[in-house]
Amino acid sequence: MRLRNSVVATLGAIGLVLSIPGSASAAASAHGSFIYRYGSVDAPHISTLIDPDSRVCINLPEVTDLAYDPAFHPENQTDSTATAWTGLNCTGDYNSINPYKSRNNSFKLRSVIFS
């Protein structure tokens, strides 16, 4: 009797583990590239986030030091909406950038999150 209960419990646990979808256990990401510029508008440096994580605030590493000007002219070449923030850690003013759209040089950002 005890052996049968143990076998049933073990099979039930295995079935539960196998029923969890793989996509739910993996981190979701936006597919594509998010391109932005930083430094001088006249001679900008360009950086890219490739397949960035979704629903996670991403500080743009080149502009985390507040002594530097924020990044500008973002291009959202991902399949997700990007919400760009003027401050670090997704704080301050924000604006959405639809998939496969861009903003001009006057658009400033230090962090971004993808839906």
N, CA, C and O of each residue as an XYZ file, in Angstrom:
460
protein
N       0.820     -1.191      0.000
C       0.000      0.000      0.000
C       0.863      1.254      0.000
O       0.611      2.191     -0.758
N       1.892      1.267      0.863
C       2.765      2.432      0.919
C       3.527      2.606     -0.386
O       3.717      3.731     -0.848
N       3.962      1.506     -0.979
C       4.685      1.575     -2.240
C       3.790      2.154     -3.325
O       4.245      2.977     -4.119
N       2.559      1.754     -3.375
C       1.621      2.257     -4.376
C       1.412      3.755     -4.181
O       1.404      4.497     -5.163
N       1.241      4.223     -2.946
C       1.070      5.651     -2.677
C       2.305      6.447     -3.084
O       2.195      7.554     -3.611
N       3.480      5.876     -2.835
C       4.726      6.550     -3.219
C       4.835      6.667     -4.734
O       5.241      7.707     -5.253
N       4.475      5.611     -5.435
C       4.537      5.619     -6.899
C       3.541      6.636     -7.456
O       3.875      7.389     -8.371
N       2.351      6.665     -6.926
C       1.329      7.618     -7.379
C       1.794      9.053     -7.126
O       1.636      9.915     -7.991
N       2.359      9.312     -5.965
C       2.838     10.654     -5.638
C       3.978     11.061     -6.565
O       4.022     12.200     -7.031
N       4.894     10.145     -6.834
C       6.025     10.439     -7.718
C       5.537     10.723     -9.132
O       5.982     11.687     -9.756
N       4.639      9.906     -9.641
C       4.101     10.123    -10.990
C       3.327     11.442    -11.070
O       3.387     12.144    -12.079
N       2.611     11.767    -10.014
C       1.888     13.040     -9.993
C       2.841     14.225    -10.042
O       2.581     15.199    -10.747
N       3.937     14.153     -9.303
C       4.926     15.235     -9.301
C       5.583     15.373    -10.668
O       5.793     16.488    -11.145
N       5.907     14.250    -11.301
C       6.505     14.295    -12.641
C       5.527     14.913    -13.633
O       5.920     15.733    -14.463
N       4.264     14.528    -13.555
C       3.256     15.097    -14.448
C       3.108     16.596    -14.264
O       2.935     17.327    -15.240
N       3.174     17.064    -13.015
C       3.068     18.491    -12.738
C       4.243     19.251    -13.344
O       4.053     20.303    -13.955
N       5.448     18.727    -13.178
C       6.637     19.379    -13.733
C       6.557     19.436    -15.254
O       6.889     20.460    -15.851
N       6.124     18.363    -15.880
C       6.045     18.328    -17.341
C       4.929     19.209    -17.888
O       4.971     19.587    -19.059
N       3.939     19.542    -17.078
C       2.820     20.353    -17.554
C       3.146     21.847    -17.580
O       2.395     22.623    -18.172
N       4.246     22.268    -16.954
C       4.618     23.686    -16.945
C       5.206     24.028    -18.306
O       6.186     23.409    -18.721
N       4.626     25.009    -19.017
C       5.152     25.343    -20.342
C       6.566     25.903    -20.248
O       6.895     26.623    -19.305
N       7.395     25.570    -21.225
C       8.774     26.042    -21.251
C       8.888     27.542    -21.363
O       9.805     28.134    -20.793
N       7.978     28.173    -22.085
C       8.063     29.618    -22.258
C       7.794     30.365    -20.966
O       8.295     31.473    -20.774
N       7.008     29.770    -20.075
C       6.722     30.446    -18.809
C       7.932     30.435    -17.891
O       8.085     31.327    -17.057
N       8.792     29.437    -18.035
C       9.958     29.369    -17.170
C      11.141     30.149    -17.738
O      12.096     30.425    -17.012
N      11.097     30.501    -18.991
C      12.187     31.262    -19.612
C      11.847     32.749    -19.597
O      10.680     33.133    -19.672
N      12.883     33.576    -19.498
C      12.666     35.028    -19.525
C      12.236     35.448    -20.926
O      12.827     35.024    -21.919
N      11.215     36.275    -20.997
C      10.738     36.768    -22.287
C      11.629     37.904    -22.748
O      12.226     38.612    -21.937
N      11.712     38.068    -24.050
C      12.510     39.176    -24.575
C      11.844     39.752    -25.807
O      11.070     39.086    -26.495
N      12.167     41.009    -26.065
C      11.760     41.644    -27.304
C      12.721     41.149    -28.384
O      13.921     41.035    -28.132
N      12.226     40.860    -29.556
C      13.086     40.361    -30.624
C      13.456     41.507    -31.544
O      12.587     42.218    -32.048
N      14.747     41.684    -31.758
C      15.228     42.748    -32.627
C      16.240     43.619    -31.898
O      16.801     43.228    -30.874
N      16.459     44.799    -32.445
C      17.474     45.717    -31.904
C      16.853     47.032    -31.466
O      15.906     47.526    -32.076
N      17.401     47.581    -30.407
C      17.050     48.921    -29.951
C      18.326     49.747    -30.054
O      19.292     49.505    -29.331
N      18.321     50.712    -30.948
C      19.508     51.508    -31.255
C      19.341     52.898    -30.648
O      18.259     53.484    -30.708
N      20.405     53.415    -30.072
C      20.372     54.774    -29.522
C      21.732     55.413    -29.686
O      22.737     54.737    -29.905
N      21.743     56.733    -29.576
C      22.972     57.502    -29.723
C      23.284     58.199    -28.406
O      22.389     58.476    -27.606
N      24.558     58.476    -28.195
C      24.973     59.204    -26.994
C      26.226     60.001    -27.329
O      26.880     59.769    -28.346
N      26.541     60.937    -26.456
C      27.683     61.820    -26.711
C      27.223     63.061    -27.446
O      26.156     63.602    -27.153
N      28.012     63.509    -28.387
C      27.723     64.723    -29.154
C      26.717     64.457    -30.266
O      26.794     63.437    -30.951
N      25.781     65.371    -30.441
C      24.824     65.247    -31.538
C      25.547     65.357    -32.879
O      25.136     64.737    -33.860
N      26.634     66.151    -32.924
C      27.386     66.341    -34.165
C      28.229     65.113    -34.538
O      28.447     64.848    -35.720
N      28.693     64.382    -33.554
C      29.500     63.177    -33.805
C      29.115     62.102    -32.787
O      29.901     61.770    -31.900
N      27.908     61.564    -32.920
C      27.415     60.651    -31.889
C      28.071     59.274    -31.931
O      28.534     58.811    -32.973
N      28.094     58.642    -30.771
C      28.424     57.224    -30.674
C      27.098     56.477    -30.761
O      26.067     56.986    -30.320
N      27.121     55.297    -31.316
C      25.899     54.511    -31.468
C      26.043     53.217    -30.684
O      27.083     52.561    -30.729
N      24.991     52.859    -29.969
C      24.981     51.611    -29.212
C      23.675     50.871    -29.495
O      22.690     51.471    -29.926
N      23.683     49.572    -29.248
C      22.529     48.740    -29.572
C      22.265     47.726    -28.468
O      23.186     47.096    -27.949
N      21.001     47.581    -28.121
C      20.544     46.479    -27.270
C      19.951     45.433    -28.213
O      19.058     45.752    -28.998
N      20.429     44.203    -28.150
C      19.948     43.146    -29.043
C      19.089     42.178    -28.250
O      19.518     41.658    -27.220
N      17.878     41.936    -28.729
C      16.907     41.063    -28.058
C      16.828     41.360    -26.562
O      17.062     40.474    -25.740
N      16.496     42.612    -26.204
C      16.476     42.979    -24.783
C      15.365     42.261    -24.023
O      14.317     41.936    -24.583
N      15.615     42.021    -22.733
C      14.607     41.387    -21.876
C      13.355     42.247    -21.813
O      13.434     43.475    -21.839
N      12.208     41.602    -21.731
C      10.932     42.297    -21.589
C      10.585     42.460    -20.117
O      10.995     41.659    -19.278
N       9.829     43.500    -19.818
C       9.315     43.778    -18.479
C      10.417     43.925    -17.427
O      10.212     43.648    -16.246
N      11.591     44.368    -17.888
C      12.718     44.621    -16.998
C      13.279     45.992    -17.353
O      13.534     46.272    -18.524
N      13.471     46.845    -16.356
C      14.044     48.159    -16.618
C      15.525     47.998    -16.965
O      16.278     47.348    -16.239
N      15.928     48.598    -18.080
C      17.319     48.530    -18.539
C      17.899     49.938    -18.521
O      17.439     50.814    -19.252
N      18.910     50.152    -17.684
C      19.646     51.416    -17.712
C      20.634     51.359    -18.875
O      21.357     50.375    -19.030
N      20.664     52.403    -19.683
C      21.610     52.440    -20.798
C      23.005     52.678    -20.223
O      23.253     53.735    -19.643
N      23.915     51.722    -20.371
C      25.182     51.768    -19.633
C      26.059     52.985    -19.939
O      26.816     53.422    -19.073
N      25.977     53.527    -21.123
C      26.832     54.649    -21.495
C      26.412     55.966    -20.847
O      27.179     56.929    -20.852
N      25.202     56.018    -20.290
C      24.700     57.275    -19.726
C      24.228     57.125    -18.282
O      23.408     57.916    -17.814
N      24.735     56.122    -17.576
C      24.354     55.965    -16.164
C      25.011     57.018    -15.283
O      24.486     57.358    -14.223
N      26.156     57.536    -15.715
C      26.816     58.626    -14.985
C      26.101     59.920    -15.354
O      26.116     60.332    -16.514
N      25.481     60.556    -14.375
C      24.691     61.769    -14.638
C      25.548     62.951    -15.090
O      25.011     63.985    -15.488
N      26.869     62.811    -15.032
C      27.755     63.856    -15.554
C      27.690     63.905    -17.084
O      28.044     64.915    -17.691
N      27.239     62.816    -17.698
C      27.111     62.751    -19.156
C      25.682     63.079    -19.573
O      24.731     62.815    -18.836
N      25.545     63.653    -20.754
C      24.225     63.935    -21.310
C      23.482     62.625    -21.549
O      24.108     61.584    -21.750
N      22.155     62.671    -21.529
C      21.384     61.450    -21.795
C      21.565     60.987    -23.242
O      22.062     61.724    -24.094
N      21.152     59.763    -23.488
C      21.139     59.235    -24.850
C      20.025     59.933    -25.634
O      19.154     60.575    -25.047
N      20.059     59.804    -26.942
C      19.070     60.473    -27.788
C      18.852     59.671    -29.066
O      19.560     58.701    -29.334
N      17.869     60.089    -29.843
C      17.514     59.505    -31.143
C      17.395     57.973    -31.082
O      18.127     57.262    -31.770
N      16.474     57.477    -30.258
C      16.299     56.024    -30.188
C      15.557     55.476    -31.410
O      14.681     56.135    -31.972
N      15.925     54.271    -31.800
C      15.248     53.550    -32.883
C      14.823     52.199    -32.326
O      15.664     51.365    -31.990
N      13.535     51.989    -32.231
C      13.013     50.725    -31.710
C      12.776     49.770    -32.871
O      11.714     49.791    -33.493
N      13.751     48.949    -33.156
C      13.639     47.956    -34.228
C      13.322     46.578    -33.649
O      13.771     45.553    -34.162
N      12.523     46.576    -32.550
C      12.076     45.321    -31.942
C      10.594     45.116    -32.235
O       9.926     45.987    -32.791
N      10.104     43.956    -31.853
C       8.685     43.653    -32.043
C       7.839     44.033    -30.825
O       6.670     43.656    -30.741
N       8.425     44.780    -29.879
C       7.727     45.196    -28.665
C       7.733     46.710    -28.528
O       8.630     47.386    -29.031
N       6.724     47.234    -27.843
C       6.723     48.666    -27.535
C       7.784     48.941    -26.483
O       7.892     48.215    -25.494
N       8.559     49.984    -26.698
C       9.584     50.402    -25.735
C       9.068     51.637    -25.005
O       8.567     52.569    -25.635
N       9.186     51.647    -23.702
C       8.887     52.847    -22.925
C      10.218     53.408    -22.456
O      10.930     52.789    -21.665
N      10.540     54.596    -22.961
C      11.823     55.236    -22.663
C      11.631     56.264    -21.554
O      10.658     57.017    -21.554
N      12.569     56.288    -20.612
C      12.498     57.144    -19.428
C      13.658     58.137    -19.435
O      14.754     57.820    -19.897
N      13.411     59.318    -18.929
C      14.463     60.333    -18.868
C      15.446     60.073    -17.739
O      16.580     60.549    -17.791
N      15.036     59.325    -16.718
C      15.896     59.050    -15.575
C      16.359     57.612    -15.528
O      15.869     56.757    -16.266
N      17.314     57.359    -14.643
C      17.776     55.999    -14.411
C      16.697     55.192    -13.692
O      15.825     55.754    -13.030
N      16.768     53.883    -13.831
C      15.846     52.963    -13.152
C      14.385     53.231    -13.496
O      13.492     53.045    -12.669
N      14.157     53.674    -14.734
C      12.812     53.923    -15.259
C      12.051     54.905    -14.382
O      10.935     54.638    -13.935
N      12.684     56.045    -14.149
C      12.071     57.132    -13.391
C      12.046     58.390    -14.258
O      12.689     58.457    -15.306
N      11.297     59.373    -13.799
C      11.203     60.644    -14.525
C      10.113     60.600    -15.575
O       9.177     59.804    -15.491
N      10.248     61.463    -16.562
C       9.279     61.497    -17.659
C       9.496     60.289    -18.568
O      10.607     59.770    -18.680
N       8.430     59.858    -19.205
C       8.535     58.703    -20.101
C       7.675     58.902    -21.334
O       6.756     59.721    -21.352
N       7.994     58.137    -22.358
C       7.254     58.165    -23.599
C       7.411     56.822    -24.285
O       8.466     56.194    -24.187
N       6.385     56.379    -24.970
C       6.425     55.088    -25.657
C       6.927     55.232    -27.081
O       6.689     56.236    -27.753
N       7.628     54.200    -27.520
C       8.095     54.123    -28.909
C       7.570     52.811    -29.464
O       7.968     51.739    -29.009
N       6.695     52.888    -30.427
C       6.098     51.697    -31.014
C       7.144     50.853    -31.736
O       8.210     51.354    -32.095
N       6.840     49.567    -31.949
C       7.772     48.708    -32.681
C       8.087     49.287    -34.070
O       7.202     49.786    -34.766
N       9.346     49.209    -34.447
C       9.849     49.621    -35.768
C       9.651     51.117    -36.035
O       9.478     51.539    -37.178
N       9.679     51.908    -34.958
C       9.587     53.370    -35.069
C      10.799     53.993    -34.397
O      11.501     53.332    -33.632
N      11.044     55.267    -34.682
C      12.173     55.968    -34.060
C      11.740     57.354    -33.620
O      10.653     57.823    -33.957
N      12.608     57.996    -32.865
C      12.406     59.377    -32.417
C      13.613     60.198    -32.846
O      14.647     59.639    -33.215
N      13.489     61.507    -32.801
C      14.552     62.385    -33.294
C      15.591     62.698    -32.217
O      15.529     62.171    -31.107
N      16.546     63.563    -32.562
C      17.644     63.907    -31.656
C      17.192     64.606    -30.386
O      17.908     64.568    -29.385
N      16.031     65.242    -30.393
C      15.582     65.958    -29.198
C      14.976     65.027    -28.144
O      14.723     65.448    -27.014
N      14.748     63.786    -28.506
C      14.188     62.792    -27.575
C      15.322     62.250    -26.710
O      16.260     61.648    -27.232
N      15.247     62.456    -25.394
C      16.311     62.073    -24.457
C      15.881     60.897    -23.595
O      14.709     60.787    -23.235
N      16.828     60.010    -23.256
C      16.515     58.855    -22.435
C      17.759     58.341    -21.710
O      18.887     58.509    -22.174
N      17.518     57.706    -20.553
C      18.586     57.044    -19.786
C      18.240     55.581    -19.473
O      19.121     54.792    -19.132
N      16.968     55.229    -19.589
C      16.551     53.855    -19.319
C      15.349     53.519    -20.183
O      14.667     54.402    -20.703
N      15.106     52.219    -20.326
C      14.025     51.754    -21.205
C      13.488     50.429    -20.665
O      14.201     49.659    -20.022
N      12.215     50.192    -20.948
C      11.591     48.916    -20.608
C      10.744     48.487    -21.807
O      10.096     49.317    -22.445
N      10.753     47.188    -22.109
C      10.028     46.664    -23.254
C       8.830     45.870    -22.780
O       8.902     45.153    -21.782
N       7.709     46.002    -23.512
C       6.476     45.308    -23.100
C       6.511     43.858    -23.545
O       5.565     43.111    -23.293
